[in-house]
Amino acid sequence: MEKYRVIEIQRNVYAKNDEEAAKVREKTREENVFLLNLMSSPGSGKTTTLVQTITRMKEDFKIGIIEADIDSDVDANTISKTGAKVIQLHTGGMCHLDASMTSQGLDTLETNGLDLVVLENVGNLVCPASFDTGASKNAMILSVPEGDDKPLKYPKMFRIVDALIINKIDALDYFDFDIEAVKERAKALNPNIEIFPISARTGEGVQAWCDWLGKQIKTWNGA
Amino acid sequence: MHELGIVINIVEQIEDFAKKNSLTKIDKLVLEIGELSSVVPKYIEDVYPMAVEQTMLQDTTLQIIIVPARVLCKDCHTVFNDITNKCCPKCNGHNLKLVRGQEFNIKEIVAY
């Protein structure tokens, strides 16, 4: 009988993804491309927020967008009207983007010469939080109709992001949404989180978010 | 549902490892899954046969070890594992840190 051995591997399952993510970061650093991973639930206003952001920032930065969805190119179509370079990535049923998919997206987009690339992740507050995409910074959107309990329900997402956009503040009067409670809950999970209450519909608060993002891009690109 | 993609990725990592270490046959794969990791052990078991089909792991058995969550109270240094508790059961403090329960590891393989 052949001799068998028990081989200890003790390797984190996400290790391979982390290696890929490090490669993405190395590449974007070399090319001076700032990669923002934008996450949220479906319907939180990611695309509308992006359109507002691009409109305000396109004078100063060359912008590319990677739209990830299980299917369709509705969002890519909307974004392309702003004049930003955009590609649509179909995840084929996957509920999150990982680093190797991000890397493929960056290659397809041809990032050379761009200052900012936004990765619009699949609408989901759960698994995108577990997969490092290799982004320079991570941001999420929580919209008022979703409720102020979301930091309690999806703590991991709130823990890993650098910035939290609270969207649809123009609808605050119609919902039992305690914005101070959200801020407090998010800060308890992540003391360094930056919070931007905005309305992507009216444009309120969007400039503060763009100013923060602009500063991050300049720091990353060494300008 | 992302378990299938994750298991396919694990299979690739094991095949890589087997190639590098000149292993000819694998009998068993042992995974460690934390109670608070973002995967569902039952789904991992369900998709496993599909993910290993026509790979080196085709005839392997899968064992999953569940790692219970452990929380440390940074104020009084009590360690507890009731994760439904929002505060320390001893001093009621909120200065808590999750020390175990989020891991997802390929622990070991049994191979020839």
Contacts between the chains, C-beta under 8 A, distances in Angstrom:
chain1	res1	chain2	res2	distance
A	2	B	25	7.6
A	2	B	112	4.9
A	3	B	112	7.1
A	4	B	27	6.3
A	4	B	110	5.7
A	4	B	111	6.7
A	4	B	112	5.2
A	5	B	110	7.4
A	5	B	111	6.3
A	5	B	112	7.5
A	6	B	108	5.6
A	6	B	109	7.7
A	6	B	110	5.3
A	7	B	21	7.4
A	7	B	23	7.7
A	7	B	108	5.9
A	7	B	109	5.3
A	7	B	110	7.6
A	7	B	111	5.8
A	8	B	107	7.3
A	8	B	108	4.9
A	9	B	14	8.0
A	9	B	17	6.6
A	9	B	105	8.0
A	9	B	106	4.8
A	9	B	107	6.7
A	9	B	108	5.7
A	9	B	109	6.3
A	10	B	105	6.0
A	10	B	106	7.5
A	10	B	107	6.3
A	10	B	108	7.5
A	11	B	13	7.0
A	11	B	105	6.5
A	11	B	106	4.9
A	12	B	103	7.2
A	12	B	104	6.8
A	12	B	105	5.6
A	12	B	106	8.0
A	13	B	6	6.5
A	13	B	9	7.2
A	13	B	10	5.9
A	13	B	13	7.7
A	13	B	31	7.6
A	13	B	104	4.6
A	13	B	105	6.5
A	13	B	106	6.1
A	14	B	104	6.7
A	15	B	13	7.8
A	16	B	9	6.3
A	16	B	12	7.6
A	16	B	13	5.7
A	17	B	9	7.6
A	94	B	2	6.3
A	94	B	5	5.6
A	95	B	1	6.7
A	95	B	2	5.2
A	96	B	2	6.1
A	98	B	5	7.8
A	126	B	38	6.4
A	127	B	2	5.1
A	127	B	38	5.7
A	129	B	38	7.4
A	130	B	37	7.9
A	130	B	38	4.5
A	156	B	38	7.2
A	188	B	94	7.8
